[in-house]
């Protein structure tokens, strides 16, 4: 049985083992086609009843209705630890922007375009980086994907 479990784990691709971490992207340094990201990890909650219950249990809102009323866009960002972290991308890291005119509302872009959007120069048809929040898809310390989180 142990061998079967190990075989199943080895069959998983790195992206299947990836974890998602939300963060405020505080800084980007680009050198030689890779980036060093300065990040402030945050918790992001959506507009589900389960997330409303979690946020109420944390004491951030008195009840679910207050949570929904205060976050009409459907997302709530909670930052309880201001410690900054740095992660490096590599040549295989994918960068995604939220763009209305693309299938699925997402556009894969080169690093330079992603950084340009983060600094306020989003490509035509893409949303501005208003909250500077990203979803990092990680495999260990490797950054597989950096995805802009759209705030309505």
Buried (B, 14 or more C-beta within 10 A) or exposed (E): EEEEEEEEEEEEEEEEEBEEBBBBBEEBEEEEEBBEBBBBBBBBBEBEEEBBEBBBEEEBBEEBEBBBEEBEEEBBBEEEEEEEEEBBBEEEBBBBBBBEEBEEBBBEBEBEBBBBBBEEEBBEEBBBBEBBBBBBBBBEEBBBBBBBBBBE
